Amino acid sequence: MSNTTTREDTRTTLRSTPHRLQAGVLAATRIVVGFLFLCHGLQGFGVFGGVDGAGTGLPFGSWPGWYASVIEMVAGALVLFGLFTRPAAVLSSGVMAYAYFTVHQPVALLPLQNMGEQAALFSWIFLLLAVIGPGAFALDNLRRRAAAD
């Protein structure tokens, strides 16, 4: 007997996981990530300690920070509630990729060296949500049902 997992074993395991459980875990992930992204956006306006930990917000209209904070707030709320999840997640992924490559990557190559772990994780998680969808408990599901009726 071998301890290695084959591709077929992985497929069987994924198929044996109940769909409701997968949809529920995906929804929980979407809700938590959306909430955290909303909070991240609010920091740009001085909430939760602001951008410097002392309550400072970004100046109105300053590029790119103020606009990024607006996008993070709106897209974070949309993802949180599962409304227009895929477009909001694509936009959020792009915002975080932009932040990573313009702010963090010039400092050092690796995220652990340039303090870019949060931007990298948000970017990849939002890309995953854009591809997979919102899961359960999403307003998108209600919209889809209403459109089908």
N, C-alpha and C positions, 0 to 999 in steps of 0.2 A: 504494500500500500504506500502511496506517495502522499506527502503533505502539500504538494503543489496544487493550486486551484487552476482548473482548466477554464477556458472561455465558456464551454458548455455549462460547467458548474455555476459560473457567475450568472449566466442567462437564466438558469433554472431557479436560482435564489431570487433574482429580481422578479421573475414571474410568480414565484410563490409568495412574495410580499403582497398583502392585500392592497388593492387599489385605494381603498379608503384611507389606509395608513399612510401610503405615499402622498396622497393629496393633502392629508392633514399636516404631515410634516413639512411639505412644501409650503402650505399656507402659513404655518407657524414661522417658517424661515422668512417668507415674504413680509409678514407683519412685523417681525423683529427688525429686519434689515430696513424696511421702510421707515419705521419709527426712529431708528438710529440715524438714518440719513436726514430725516426731517429735523431732528435735534442738531445734527451737524450743520445744517443750513441755518438754523436759528442762531447759532453761535456767531455768524457773520453780522447779526443785528444786535449783538451784545448780550444775548440770553445765555444762560449756563456758563457764565464767566467770560463770554465773548471770545474774541480771537486771541487775546493775550492773557486770559485768566483773571483779568481785572475789570471785566465788563465792557471792554471797548468794542464797539461795532465798526464795521467798515464804512468809509464815507459813501454817501449816496451816489450811485452811478459809477463808482470806481471800477476800473477794468483790471482784471477779470473777476476779482473777489466778490464784489457786490452782486454782480449778475450770476455768478456761480452759486451764491447763497440763495438767491431767489429760485434758481432752478432746483437746487437741492431741497428747498422747502416744498415747492409745489410738486416736484416729481416724487419726493419722499412720501408726501401725503397720498398721492395717487397710487403708488405702490403699496403703501400701508393698507389702503381700502380696496385694493385690487381693481381699480378703475383705470382703464386704458393702460394696463400693466405693461404690456409689451413695448409700446412706444416710449412710455415713461422710463422703463428699464434700459432701453437702448440709449436714450438721451443721458441718463444717469451714468451708464457705463462709459460713454464718451466723455462726459464732464470729468469723471475720475481718471480716465486715461490721460486726458489733457493735463490735469493737475499733476499727475505722476511725472509725465515727461517734461513739463515746463518748470515745475517747482522742485521736485524731488530728485529726479534722475541726474540733473546737472551737478548736484552735490556729490554724489557717489553712484557707483554702478548698481549695487544691490539694495533692495528695500530695507534690509536691516541696518545698512550703513547710512541711508539717506532719509530715514524716518518716513518712508513711503509705504509701509505695510498697509495702513488703513486705506489709502487711495487704491492700491493694487487689489486688495481684497474686495472693496466695494465695486471696483470695475468688473472683476471676474464674476462676482455673485450676481450683479445686475445683468451681465451678459447671459449667464445661466438662466435667470428668470425670464429674460426676453425670448430665449429659445424654448424653454420648457412650458412657460405660461404661469398663471397665477396660483394654480391649485384650487383648493376648496375655499369656501367662505369669501369669495371675491365678487365685487359688484359687476365685474365683467361677465360672470356666469349668469347673473340676472339680466344683464343687457342682451346677452346671446339668446336666452330663453324668450325674452320679450320680442326680439327681432324675428324669432322663428314662429311666433304665434300670429 
